Amino acid sequence: MPKGSEELTNARKEEIIDACASLYETKSFRDITIRDIGEKTSFTRTSIYNYYHSKEEIFLALLRREHEAWTEDLNGISRQYGKLSAEEFADKLARSLEKRGCMLKLMSMNIYDMEVNSRLENLADFKKSYANALQAVTCCLERFFPSMTADNIQEFLYALFPFLFGVYPYTSHTEKQIQAMKMAHVHFISYSIYELVKPFAVRLLQSFSP
């Protein structure tokens, strides 16, 4: 493929993903259509099918991009600091996730639909980005907590990543959900992503802090 053609393809893919991300800020996964996404791009709606075969593939590409951005932030933490305590690393980790609200929302609400309705090669590309995020967290742990064994690190990953799938529902409530909880007399406290993630990470790491 000529370089110009490859650059155009990548630019159009990014434009499609940007349109999807913009719509997802105000509309639900279920309500967003290929037509909606196409109307926010500079080319015809039918051209989208040259790049993605379904709405789910577009969302999966968005989730992949979110993981890549998070991985870059994690790698930046590893490069920038020579030493961090459990409290300090938990702060950095929580701040990095605070910027990834879209990622956490997709993980908690729509990942099954995205994976089932995407082509295998697209799903494999996403899995690579997910694996890179796992590796980036691992590198941080190895750097800042040298007393952690391979088993300790695995335990941390198996605690953190499943936990992340539940962060969005506990930090983002619709007005309808709030009203229902009040009607049911359910006491709830609103937490931000940062407020939920940081103490959780501290508890996991405090015994390994230098």
N, C-alpha and C positions, 0 to 999 in steps of 0.2 A: 504493500500500500504506500503511495507517495506520502511524503512527510506532511504536506499541506492537507491532504485528505485525512490523515490520522489526527492532526491537530484540530481540524473541523469536527471530526467525530467526537473527540474528547470534549471540545467546547460545547457541542450540542448536548452531550450527556450531562455535563455540568449544569447547563441551562435547564434541562428537564428536572434534574434533582433539586435545583434551586427553586423551581416553580412548585414542586411537590412540598418542599420544606416550608415555603411561604404559606401554602394552603393549609398545611397541618397545624399551623399556629392558631387557626381559628375554626377549622372544620375537623370532623372526625375521619378516621381512616375509612370507615364504611361509606361516608357521604362523598368522599373525593373520587372523581372519575377521571378517566383518561382525557375526556373532553375538557374538564376543568383544568387539568394540567396543561393541555395543548393550548388553551386560550391564554395562558400566561407566558407562552414561548413566542419567539419571533418567526417560527416556521409552522407549517401546517400540522394539524393534529394527527393526521394519518402518518406523517413522517416519524412520529414517536415510535411506531412499530418497527422501524428500521433499527432501533437501538434497544428497545425493551418490549417484550412480548405481552406484558401485563402490568397492571397497576402495582401488583405486589413486587415485581422485579424492580420497579422504580423506588419503592419504599425500602427494599432490601439494599439497593445501592446507596440510599440516604443513610441507612443504618451502618453500612460499611464505611462511609465517609466519616460518620460520627466517631466510630471506633478508631479510625486512622488519626483523627484530630486528637482524641484522648491519648492515644499511644504516643503521639509527638509530645504532648504535654508531660507525660510520665517520663519519657526519655530526657526531656529538658530538665526535670527535677533531678534525675540521676546524674546528668552532666554538670549541673550548676552547683550542687552541694556536696561537700566532702563528708559531712557528718550531720545527722539529724536524729533527734530523740524520737521516741514513740509519739509524743505529743506534737512535735514539729512535723513529722512525716504524715501523721493523720490529718493535720491541718492542710498540708499541701495536697494530699489525696482528695480530701473533701472539697477543696477549692477547684481541683481539676474536674470533679464530677458536677460541681455546681454549674459549670458552663455547658454541661452535656444533658440538659433537660430533655431535649428531643430524643437522644439515645435511650435514656431511661424510660421515656414514655413508650417508645417503639418496643423495647425489650419486654416491658410489662404487659402491653396490651395487644400487640399485633404480630409478634414474631412467628407464631404458628402459621398464620395465614400467609405471611411472606415466604416462609420456607417451603411450604407445601405447594405453593403456586408459582414457584420460580424454577427456571431451568437448572439442571444439575451444575453446569459450569458457573453460573451466577452464584449459586449457593456455596460452591467450593471457594469462590473468591471471597465471599463474606466470611466463611469459616477461617480463612487465612488471616483476615484482619482481626477476627476475634482471638485467634491464637497469638497474634502479635501483641495484642493488649495484655493477654495473660503473661507473655514473656516480658513485657515492659514492667509489669508489677513485680515479677520475679526478680528482675535485674535491680529494681529499687530495694527489695528486701535483702538481696545478697550484699548490696553496697552498704546499706545503713544498719543492718542487723546481722553482722557476721556470725553471731552465735546461733542463728537459726539453722537447723539441719534441713535436708531436702524434705523430710517428712513434715517438719514444722511449716515450711513454705507451702507444701501441698495442702496442709490443713487450713492455712490462711486463705489460699485461693478458693478452696472448696467452701469456705465460710463467706468470703467476700462476694464472689460472683453470684451465687444464688440469692444472697441478700440484696444485690443490686436490682434483681428482677422485681422486688417488692417495694423499692424506694418510691417510685412515682405515685402509686396509689395512696401512700401514706403522707405524701407532701403536696398533693394536688387534689382538691375536692371541688366538685361542681356545686353550684347553688342548690341543685336538686338533692344531691347527696347530703349536704349540710342540713337542709330542711328535713330530710328523712331521719337523720340521726337525732335531730332535736325532737321530732315527733315521737321517736322511739325511746327518748330519754337516755340516749347513749352519750356518755361523756367522752369528748375527744379533745386532743390538744393539737394545734397546727404546728408542724415543724417544717423547716426548710430542708433542702437536700443536704446542705452543709451541717445543719444541726443534728441530722439523723446519722450521717456517715461518720463524722469525726469521732464521737464517743464510741461508736462501734469499733472503729479501727484502733482506737487507743486501747480498748479492752483486749483486743486480739494481740497487741504488740507490747504491752507494758512490761511483760516479764522478759522481753528480749532487748529492751532499751539499753544502749551503752552506759 
